[in-house]
Amino acid sequence: VFPHLLGKHFFQLLSNALKYRSPHQPPLIQLRTSQKGSMLYFSISDNGLGIDLAQHQDKIFGLYKRFHPHIEGKGLGLHLVKLQTEAMQGEVWVESVEGRGTTFTISIPV
């Protein structure tokens, strides 16, 4: 179950990193994994459009929430990542600066 769901998470976050890339610079995407004790951490960082967290922090993982209306999407992906991560007793969080990029981190017990 873990590899299959993490693969879906990876695909969703990677696809978002490409979809929300900055039109002013080539995309740069960094993947990181680590393990601390019984927790596995997985993160994807990009240098894309970013999200204004001061305005949207509490809506990031909401159903049908979108923050860049000029880019096609339905607002389902991050919501599903959160639900599936929590179903595995994990957590997901975001760090972002509008215009500079975003990092999503997932932690799950191993």
LUMLOKOL-877460 format. One line per 2 residues: for each residue y, z, x of C-alpha. Coordinates in Angstrom, 3 decimals, padded with zeros to 6 digits. Layout:
BEGIN
Y Z X ~ ... .
END
This chain:
BEGIN
000.000 000.000 000.000 ~ 002.535 000.958 002.704 .
002.445 -002.302 004.692 ~ 002.670 -004.376 001.512 .
005.666 -002.462 000.098 ~ 007.407 -002.249 003.462 .
006.985 -006.011 003.760 ~ 008.765 -006.425 000.421 .
011.521 -004.040 001.530 ~ 011.877 -005.892 004.821 .
012.101 -009.247 003.050 ~ 014.684 -007.995 000.523 .
016.930 -006.372 003.122 ~ 016.633 -009.294 005.538 .
017.388 -011.769 002.770 ~ 020.468 -009.720 001.784 .
021.637 -009.633 005.405 ~ 021.522 -013.435 005.477 .
022.909 -013.937 001.979 ~ 025.918 -011.664 002.577 .
026.719 -012.917 006.081 ~ 030.306 -013.325 007.149 .
031.674 -016.874 006.984 ~ 033.769 -016.121 010.100 .
031.005 -015.409 012.637 ~ 027.357 -016.188 013.331 .
025.002 -013.686 011.678 ~ 023.685 -010.866 013.856 .
020.782 -008.887 012.417 ~ 019.175 -005.914 014.160 .
015.854 -004.367 013.163 ~ 014.879 -000.888 014.291 .
011.857 001.306 013.737 ~ 011.106 004.790 014.939 .
008.946 007.746 014.108 ~ 010.043 011.369 014.123 .
007.303 013.805 013.301 ~ 005.626 012.653 010.117 .
008.465 010.280 009.097 ~ 008.679 006.556 009.817 .
012.210 005.100 009.909 ~ 012.995 001.437 009.423 .
016.511 -000.013 009.450 ~ 018.189 -003.387 009.191 .
021.797 -003.809 010.350 ~ 023.993 -006.857 009.992 .
027.530 -007.969 010.800 ~ 028.119 -009.408 007.340 .
030.570 -008.835 004.509 ~ 029.873 -005.119 004.173 .
030.437 -002.971 001.095 ~ 033.360 -000.737 000.231 .
031.455 002.551 000.040 ~ 034.513 004.522 -001.031 .
034.471 002.490 -004.232 ~ 030.758 001.697 -004.661 .
028.690 004.443 -002.947 ~ 027.231 005.806 -006.187 .
026.386 002.306 -007.499 ~ 024.687 000.723 -004.462 .
021.142 001.098 -005.788 ~ 021.995 000.719 -009.486 .
020.244 -001.760 -011.723 ~ 022.134 -005.081 -012.000 .
024.874 -003.887 -009.609 ~ 026.565 -006.556 -007.522 .
029.480 -006.171 -005.122 ~ 030.214 -009.755 -004.063 .
030.394 -011.797 -007.301 ~ 031.013 -015.068 -005.456 .
027.446 -014.913 -004.065 ~ 024.506 -015.633 -006.329 .
022.191 -012.776 -007.265 ~ 020.968 -010.612 -010.117 .
021.480 -007.099 -008.733 ~ 017.796 -006.167 -008.762 .
016.760 -006.124 -005.101 ~ 018.286 -002.878 -003.853 .
017.345 -001.093 -007.060 ~ 013.688 -002.053 -006.533 .
013.801 -001.061 -002.859 ~ 015.027 002.393 -003.872 .
012.472 002.864 -006.659 ~ 009.546 001.769 -004.488 .
010.700 003.842 -001.520 ~ 011.010 006.948 -003.677 .
007.557 006.246 -005.158 ~ 006.243 006.615 -001.580 .
008.111 009.966 -001.248 ~ 010.680 008.258 000.961 .
014.429 007.820 001.018 ~ 016.783 004.898 001.482 .
020.445 005.065 002.399 ~ 023.254 002.780 003.410 .
026.082 002.805 005.931 ~ 028.648 000.049 005.592 .
032.181 -000.964 006.468 ~ 033.718 -003.708 004.396 .
034.240 -006.785 006.544 ~ 032.158 -005.402 009.442 .
028.573 -005.079 008.216 ~ 025.912 -002.909 006.687 .
022.893 -000.865 007.749 ~ 020.120 000.079 005.350 .
017.654 002.715 006.515 ~ 014.349 003.598 004.882 .
012.300 006.672 005.721 ~ 008.763 007.260 004.506 .
006.108 009.800 005.401 ~ 003.171 008.500 007.458 .
END
